[in-house]
Amino acid sequence: MKMEIVFSPDKCIQHNIDINECYRKMDRYFERNHVSKTGLGCYEGSDFDPFAHAVMNLPYTDWFLKVVDQWYCWWDFAPKKREDALAGFYEVKAIADRRKKSYGAKL
């Protein structure tokens, strides 16, 4: 599996968030989970869990969506297909929001 995360310098300035600290947070997370760093914001490893955990939880931090510009994943079951994780998150969120609105339920 691979993941690439690009933070926006402009968004970081706008939200008063240190872009270098964003990359350090990602580096620490993946290092703790034995995933190799292959470049700035780029990580590669064979364990599915750290990548799945990142995809499921990063959008719910108080900082990630404010400053992320690009976010891509490559999964072992389709290693040549780059998945836009940011677009995927917003697609799922839109579906959940529509259901919440139509059913009046909190998802």
C-alpha positions as CSV (number, residue, x, y, z in Angstrom):
1,M,0.0,0.0,0.0
2,K,1.0,3.6,-0.6
3,M,-0.3,6.9,0.6
4,E,0.6,10.4,-0.6
5,I,-0.5,13.5,1.3
6,V,0.2,17.1,0.2
7,F,-0.6,20.0,2.5
8,S,-1.4,23.4,1.1
9,P,1.0,26.2,2.2
10,D,-1.8,28.8,1.7
11,K,-4.3,26.9,3.7
12,C,-1.8,26.4,6.5
13,I,-1.1,30.1,6.6
14,Q,-4.8,30.9,6.5
15,H,-5.5,28.6,9.5
16,N,-2.3,29.5,11.3
17,I,-1.0,25.9,11.2
18,D,2.6,25.0,10.7
19,I,2.9,23.0,7.5
20,N,6.1,21.3,8.7
21,E,4.3,20.1,11.9
22,C,1.6,18.6,9.7
23,Y,4.2,16.5,7.9
24,R,5.9,15.7,11.2
25,K,2.6,14.4,12.6
26,M,2.2,12.1,9.5
27,D,5.8,11.0,9.7
28,R,5.4,10.1,13.4
29,Y,2.2,8.2,12.8
30,F,3.5,6.1,10.0
31,E,6.9,5.5,11.7
32,R,5.1,4.2,14.8
33,N,3.2,1.9,12.6
34,H,6.3,0.6,10.8
35,V,5.5,2.2,7.5
36,S,8.4,3.5,5.4
37,K,8.6,7.2,4.3
38,T,9.5,7.4,0.6
39,G,9.4,11.2,0.2
40,L,7.7,14.3,1.6
41,G,4.2,13.1,2.6
42,C,4.7,9.7,0.9
43,Y,4.5,6.4,2.7
44,E,4.7,2.8,1.7
45,G,4.1,-0.4,3.6
46,S,2.6,-3.9,3.5
47,D,0.3,-3.6,6.5
48,F,-3.2,-2.6,5.6
49,D,-4.2,-1.4,9.0
50,P,-2.2,1.9,9.3
51,F,-3.4,3.0,5.9
52,A,-7.1,2.1,6.6
53,H,-6.9,3.8,10.0
54,A,-5.5,7.0,8.5
55,V,-8.2,7.1,5.8
56,M,-10.9,6.5,8.4
57,N,-9.6,8.9,11.1
58,L,-7.6,11.8,9.5
59,P,-10.8,13.6,8.3
60,Y,-12.1,13.8,11.9
61,T,-9.1,15.5,13.3
62,D,-9.4,19.2,14.0
63,W,-6.7,20.2,11.5
64,F,-6.4,17.7,8.6
65,L,-9.2,18.8,6.3
66,K,-8.4,22.5,6.9
67,V,-4.9,22.1,5.3
68,V,-4.8,19.0,3.1
69,D,-4.6,19.8,-0.7
70,Q,-4.1,16.3,-2.2
71,W,-4.5,12.9,-0.6
72,Y,-4.0,9.7,-2.6
73,C,-3.9,5.9,-1.8
74,W,-2.8,2.9,-3.7
75,W,-4.1,-0.4,-2.3
76,D,-2.6,-3.8,-2.7
77,F,-5.7,-5.2,-4.5
78,A,-5.3,-2.5,-7.2
79,P,-1.7,-1.3,-6.9
80,K,-1.7,0.6,-10.3
81,K,-4.9,2.5,-9.5
82,R,-4.5,5.7,-7.6
83,E,-7.5,6.5,-5.4
84,D,-8.3,10.1,-4.5
85,A,-9.0,9.6,-0.8
86,L,-10.0,13.3,-0.3
87,A,-12.7,13.0,-3.0
88,G,-13.8,9.7,-1.6
89,F,-14.2,11.1,1.8
90,Y,-16.4,14.0,0.5
91,E,-18.5,11.5,-1.6
92,V,-19.2,9.3,1.4
93,K,-19.9,12.4,3.5
94,A,-22.4,13.7,1.0
95,I,-24.3,10.4,0.9
96,A,-24.4,10.3,4.7
97,D,-25.6,13.9,4.8
98,R,-28.4,13.2,2.4
99,R,-29.5,10.1,4.4
100,K,-29.4,12.1,7.6
101,K,-31.5,14.8,6.0
102,S,-34.1,12.4,4.5
103,Y,-34.4,10.2,7.5
104,G,-33.8,12.8,10.2
105,A,-31.3,10.4,11.7
106,K,-27.9,11.1,13.0
107,L,-25.3,8.9,11.4
